[in-house]
Amino acid sequence: MSAKSIQAQNPVIAASLPGPNARGILAGDEKYISPSYTRSYPLVAKSGRGLVVTDVDGNEFLDFSAGIAVTSTGHCHPEVVAAIQKQAAELIHMSGTDFYYESMVTLAERLSKIAPMPGPHRVYYGNSGTEAIESALKLARYHTGRQNVIAFLGAFHGRTMGALSLTASKPQQRRRFFPLVPGVTHVPYPNLYRRDAEDCEEYALNCARFIEEKLFKTTLPAEEVAAIFVEPIQGEGGYVVAPNVFLQELRRICDINGILLVVDEVQSGVGRTGKWWAVEHSGVEPDIVCIAKGIASGMPLSITMARAGIMDWVPGSHASTFGGNPISIAAALATLDVIEKENLLENAAGMGGYMLKRMSDWPSKHNLVGDVRGRGLMLGVELVKNKSTKEHAGAERDRALQLAFERGVLFLGCGPSTVRIAPPLIVTKEQADIAMNVLEAAISSIEKGA
């Protein structure tokens, strides 16, 4: 049975939000839980099925966040649940860093067949996106013998110290954590919305060529750069799509200078853009790809996949006690099965295109909407205070998220003032229409000062 066949279609808000049960849990959270978490509105989840999340007071929401682009096959897909239950009854843990699991090989072989670069490949298993970045950073330095790396302004690669050193999307993420890992240089990422239409391609090329024509000729010797880390679509940075020519130019620069190209597909991968990997839209073949979030439909798993000749470190160079946990791998194998069997790549491309087309006139209809952009089911609606200056409307974006929550649809923000739209890959046209209606109504309400 597919996840689509078990989904309700309409949100059901039976009480004021947050409800009485939620309020009690929120009070306990304020007392006991780290205040470092970023919560947009007071959703206290109890259960999920398909696109529907039910809170502790019985309210039902349509989830257009997918738990931050994680539940790729929807919440609790029956086949993923069955795989988890079966594996949990057989073997939960032995540690793949010291012992062997057949499933580690099975998943690696499956991933090799859909890799965005030619094989042979090797994979390293971790638990989270930031761990995938950490291992890629260490591997790049180990393999090349070089110390420096290049990343981009607006990038988000994680919050552990190595990944955080590559991150450059919000100052709060770095505040009071210095000194970070040295050797990272940040350069501009081409946000085409911030440019005049006629110079977009030239601007994108110039962002890449800045590395070669300025950086390498002034402050950073090319022969001392191990890798360039890039998101094909910046996630936390605002769902900003990298132009194909930009990624192609990065590949050329890396090839000339013996630099590894590392693509961060933590949020954009596993079918979210209508292809297995967002970088495939550009035709660019990376050297290393970082994978997490949607690969196991909610179970903690990350993968650093590299060309086999690059992953040449020796035992003890890097390891993880829990990385490649048997239950998480079982969930990942089931996720890949579901995506293929239910044609979810096609659904992501089709539903994403449908929503993008439906929202295409919002910038002309709404004073608050500056830009609508994205690929597949990785869409962003950027809100602005002034269309001429393109001044960010962060407070208005946050208000839109709250209003949508009160109407039963879950969105999250990204960048200074963008609403991110990232539902599970199983989303239907009916659900997309409901979500678009709710978001547009929220934006209209803000514009009217309600």
Rosetta blueprint (number, residue, H / E / L):
1 M L
2 S L
3 A H
4 K H
5 S H
6 I H
7 Q L
8 A L
9 Q L
10 N L
11 P L
12 V E
13 I L
14 A L
15 A L
16 S L
17 L L
18 P L
19 G L
20 P H
21 N H
22 A H
23 R H
24 G H
25 I H
26 L H
27 A H
28 G H
29 D H
30 E H
31 K H
32 Y H
33 I L
34 S L
35 P L
36 S L
37 Y L
38 T L
39 R L
40 S L
41 Y L
42 P L
43 L L
44 V L
45 A E
46 K E
47 S E
48 G E
49 R E
50 G E
51 L L
52 V E
53 V E
54 T E
55 D E
56 V L
57 D L
58 G L
59 N L
60 E E
61 F E
62 L E
63 D E
64 F L
65 S L
66 A H
67 G H
68 I H
69 A H
70 V L
71 T L
72 S L
73 T L
74 G L
75 H E
76 C L
77 H L
78 P H
79 E H
80 V H
81 V H
82 A H
83 A H
84 I H
85 Q H
86 K H
87 Q H
88 A H
89 A L
90 E L
91 L L
92 I L
93 H L
94 M L
95 S L
96 G L
97 T L
98 D L
99 F L
100 Y L
101 Y L
102 E H
103 S H
104 M H
105 V H
106 T H
107 L H
108 A H
109 E H
110 R H
111 L H
112 S H
113 K H
114 I L
115 A L
116 P L
117 M L
118 P L
119 G L
120 P L
121 H E
122 R E
123 V E
124 Y E
125 Y E
126 G E
127 N L
128 S L
129 G H
130 T H
131 E H
132 A H
133 I H
134 E H
135 S H
136 A H
137 L H
138 K H
139 L H
140 A H
141 R H
142 Y H
143 H H
144 T H
145 G L
146 R L
147 Q L
148 N E
149 V E
150 I E
151 A E
152 F E
153 L L
154 G L
155 A L
156 F L
157 H L
158 G L
159 R L
160 T L
161 M H
162 G H
163 A H
164 L H
165 S H
166 L H
167 T L
168 A L
169 S L
170 K L
171 P H
172 Q H
173 Q H
174 R L
175 R L
176 R L
177 F L
178 F L
179 P L
180 L L
181 V L
182 P L
183 G L
184 V E
185 T E
186 H E
187 V E
188 P L
189 Y L
190 P L
191 N L
192 L H
193 Y H
194 R H
195 R L
196 D L
197 A H
198 E H
199 D H
200 C H
201 E H
202 E H
203 Y H
204 A H
205 L H
206 N H
207 C H
208 A H
209 R H
210 F H
211 I H
212 E H
213 E H
214 K H
215 L H
216 F H
217 K H
218 T H
219 T L
220 L L
221 P L
222 A H
223 E H
224 E H
225 V E
226 A E
227 A E
228 I E
229 F E
230 V E
231 E L
232 P L
233 I E
234 Q E
235 G L
236 E L
237 G L
238 G L
239 Y L
240 V E
241 V E
242 A L
243 P L
244 N H
245 V H
246 F H
247 L H
248 Q H
249 E H
250 L H
251 R H
252 R H
253 I H
254 C H
255 D H
256 I H
257 N H
258 G L
259 I L
260 L E
261 L E
262 V E
263 V E
264 D E
265 E L
266 V L
267 Q L
268 S L
269 G L
270 V L
271 G L
272 R L
273 T L
274 G L
275 K L
276 W L
277 W L
278 A H
279 V H
280 E H
281 H H
282 S H
283 G L
284 V L
285 E L
286 P L
287 D L
288 I E
289 V E
290 C E
291 I E
292 A L
293 K H
294 G H
295 I H
296 A H
297 S L
298 G L
299 M L
300 P L
301 L L
302 S E
303 I E
304 T E
305 M E
306 A E
307 R E
308 A L
309 G L
310 I L
311 M L
312 D L
313 W L
314 V L
315 P L
316 G L
317 S L
318 H L
319 A L
320 S L
321 T L
322 F L
323 G L
324 G L
325 N L
326 P H
327 I H
328 S H
329 I H
330 A H
331 A H
332 A H
333 L H
334 A H
335 T H
336 L H
337 D H
338 V H
339 I H
340 E H
341 K H
342 E L
343 N L
344 L H
345 L H
346 E H
347 N H
348 A H
349 A H
350 G H
351 M H
352 G H
353 G H
354 Y H
355 M H
356 L H
357 K H
358 R H
359 M L
360 S L
361 D L
362 W H
363 P H
364 S H
365 K H
366 H L
367 N L
368 L L
369 V E
370 G E
371 D E
372 V E
373 R E
374 G E
375 R E
376 G L
377 L L
378 M E
379 L E
380 G E
381 V E
382 E E
383 L E
384 V E
385 K E
386 N E
387 K L
388 S L
389 T L
390 K L
391 E E
392 H E
393 A L
394 G H
395 A H
396 E H
397 R H
398 D H
399 R H
400 A H
401 L H
402 Q H
403 L H
404 A H
405 F H
406 E H
407 R L
408 G L
409 V E
410 L E
411 F L
412 L E
413 G E
414 C E
415 G L
416 P L
417 S L
418 T E
419 V E
420 R E
421 I E
422 A L
423 P L
424 P L
425 L L
426 I L
427 V L
428 T L
429 K H
430 E H
431 Q H
432 A H
433 D H
434 I H
435 A H
436 M H
437 N H
438 V H
439 L H
440 E H
441 A H
442 A H
443 I H
444 S H
445 S H
446 I H
447 E H
448 K L
449 G L
450 A L
